[in-house]
Amino acid sequence: MLESLEKMLAAGKDSAMLRFGLGKGYLDAGDAPSAAFHLRRCVEQDPGYSAAWKLLGKAHQASGDTASARLAWERGLVAARQRGDKQAEKEMQVFLRKLDRA
């Protein structure tokens, strides 16, 4: 799957959805730095993409960068509230509380 998404990107078919797919794919494959790269591009293209903010925070956390994870989730909360994405809002609130306890 990642290979075909990378080919689409190389062909100039860049979009927030494509970047989200790449970010999720790399995160699932255990490559947090590549995931964070693509998810950052995703939220640059669509700052209201709350699911991308959620995964960007996870990618930063997996890379050991809790400050960037916190920032992503805080920005993601704003996006989720603006879009009415209650599920993403709840999940990011839980992630932030876990960071506060750590």
SEFIVEX-797370 format. One record per residue (C-alpha): residue number from 1; residue in one letter; y, x, z. Coordinates in Angstrom, 2 decimals. Layout:
ATOM / NUM / A / Y / X / Z
...
END
This chain:
ATOM / 1 / M / 0.00 / 0.00 / 0.00
ATOM / 2 / L / 2.49 / 2.74 / 0.92
ATOM / 3 / E / 1.92 / 4.51 / -2.37
ATOM / 4 / S / 2.77 / 1.41 / -4.41
ATOM / 5 / L / 5.88 / 0.75 / -2.30
ATOM / 6 / E / 7.01 / 4.36 / -2.74
ATOM / 7 / K / 6.53 / 3.98 / -6.51
ATOM / 8 / M / 8.72 / 0.87 / -6.47
ATOM / 9 / L / 11.40 / 2.76 / -4.57
ATOM / 10 / A / 11.19 / 5.71 / -6.96
ATOM / 11 / A / 11.61 / 3.26 / -9.85
ATOM / 12 / G / 14.95 / 2.20 / -8.38
ATOM / 13 / K / 13.85 / -1.13 / -6.88
ATOM / 14 / D / 15.48 / -0.47 / -3.52
ATOM / 15 / S / 15.97 / -3.47 / -1.22
ATOM / 16 / A / 15.99 / -4.29 / 2.47
ATOM / 17 / M / 12.60 / -5.99 / 2.13
ATOM / 18 / L / 11.09 / -2.96 / 0.38
ATOM / 19 / R / 12.48 / -0.63 / 3.05
ATOM / 20 / F / 11.10 / -2.92 / 5.75
ATOM / 21 / G / 7.66 / -2.79 / 4.14
ATOM / 22 / L / 7.81 / 1.00 / 3.94
ATOM / 23 / G / 9.01 / 1.27 / 7.53
ATOM / 24 / K / 6.26 / -1.00 / 8.84
ATOM / 25 / G / 3.66 / 0.80 / 6.76
ATOM / 26 / Y / 4.67 / 4.21 / 8.03
ATOM / 27 / L / 4.87 / 2.96 / 11.61
ATOM / 28 / D / 1.38 / 1.46 / 11.32
ATOM / 29 / A / 0.17 / 4.80 / 9.89
ATOM / 30 / G / 1.59 / 6.68 / 12.88
ATOM / 31 / D / 4.46 / 8.35 / 11.00
ATOM / 32 / A / 7.36 / 7.28 / 13.21
ATOM / 33 / P / 10.01 / 9.59 / 11.66
ATOM / 34 / S / 9.36 / 8.24 / 8.14
ATOM / 35 / A / 9.29 / 4.71 / 9.53
ATOM / 36 / A / 12.66 / 5.22 / 11.23
ATOM / 37 / F / 14.15 / 6.62 / 8.01
ATOM / 38 / H / 13.21 / 3.57 / 5.95
ATOM / 39 / L / 14.05 / 1.07 / 8.69
ATOM / 40 / R / 17.52 / 2.63 / 9.07
ATOM / 41 / R / 18.04 / 2.15 / 5.33
ATOM / 42 / C / 16.82 / -1.43 / 5.70
ATOM / 43 / V / 19.38 / -2.36 / 8.38
ATOM / 44 / E / 22.11 / -0.55 / 6.45
ATOM / 45 / Q / 21.38 / -2.91 / 3.54
ATOM / 46 / D / 20.94 / -5.99 / 5.76
ATOM / 47 / P / 22.44 / -5.57 / 9.26
ATOM / 48 / G / 21.18 / -9.04 / 10.20
ATOM / 49 / Y / 17.49 / -8.20 / 9.63
ATOM / 50 / S / 16.38 / -8.63 / 13.24
ATOM / 51 / A / 12.71 / -7.79 / 12.58
ATOM / 52 / A / 13.81 / -4.46 / 11.11
ATOM / 53 / W / 15.91 / -3.66 / 14.18
ATOM / 54 / K / 12.88 / -4.44 / 16.35
ATOM / 55 / L / 10.65 / -2.05 / 14.39
ATOM / 56 / L / 13.39 / 0.59 / 14.20
ATOM / 57 / G / 13.49 / 0.60 / 17.99
ATOM / 58 / K / 9.71 / 0.98 / 18.10
ATOM / 59 / A / 9.86 / 3.87 / 15.62
ATOM / 60 / H / 12.49 / 5.66 / 17.71
ATOM / 61 / Q / 10.50 / 5.04 / 20.87
ATOM / 62 / A / 7.35 / 6.43 / 19.23
ATOM / 63 / S / 9.37 / 9.52 / 18.30
ATOM / 64 / G / 10.44 / 9.95 / 21.92
ATOM / 65 / D / 14.07 / 8.97 / 21.28
ATOM / 66 / T / 14.58 / 6.25 / 23.86
ATOM / 67 / A / 18.38 / 6.30 / 23.53
ATOM / 68 / S / 18.14 / 5.43 / 19.84
ATOM / 69 / A / 15.44 / 2.85 / 20.59
ATOM / 70 / R / 17.75 / 1.18 / 23.10
ATOM / 71 / L / 20.64 / 1.16 / 20.62
ATOM / 72 / A / 18.46 / -0.35 / 17.87
ATOM / 73 / W / 17.18 / -3.09 / 20.16
ATOM / 74 / E / 20.67 / -3.87 / 21.45
ATOM / 75 / R / 21.95 / -4.19 / 17.89
ATOM / 76 / G / 18.84 / -6.16 / 17.03
ATOM / 77 / L / 19.56 / -8.64 / 19.81
ATOM / 78 / V / 22.96 / -9.34 / 18.28
ATOM / 79 / A / 21.38 / -9.86 / 14.86
ATOM / 80 / A / 18.62 / -12.08 / 16.26
ATOM / 81 / R / 21.12 / -14.26 / 18.12
ATOM / 82 / Q / 23.29 / -14.61 / 15.02
ATOM / 83 / R / 20.30 / -15.69 / 12.94
ATOM / 84 / G / 18.71 / -17.83 / 15.63
ATOM / 85 / D / 15.58 / -15.65 / 15.65
ATOM / 86 / K / 14.41 / -16.54 / 19.15
ATOM / 87 / Q / 11.06 / -14.71 / 18.92
ATOM / 88 / A / 12.61 / -11.37 / 17.94
ATOM / 89 / E / 15.28 / -11.86 / 20.60
ATOM / 90 / K / 12.67 / -12.38 / 23.33
ATOM / 91 / E / 10.59 / -9.41 / 22.20
ATOM / 92 / M / 13.56 / -7.03 / 22.15
ATOM / 93 / Q / 14.66 / -8.25 / 25.59
ATOM / 94 / V / 11.19 / -7.35 / 26.89
ATOM / 95 / F / 11.35 / -3.90 / 25.23
ATOM / 96 / L / 14.76 / -3.23 / 26.81
ATOM / 97 / R / 13.55 / -4.30 / 30.26
ATOM / 98 / K / 10.58 / -1.92 / 29.93
ATOM / 99 / L / 12.98 / 0.91 / 29.06
ATOM / 100 / D / 15.07 / 0.06 / 32.11
ATOM / 101 / R / 12.00 / 0.30 / 34.35
ATOM / 102 / A / 10.82 / 3.59 / 32.86
END
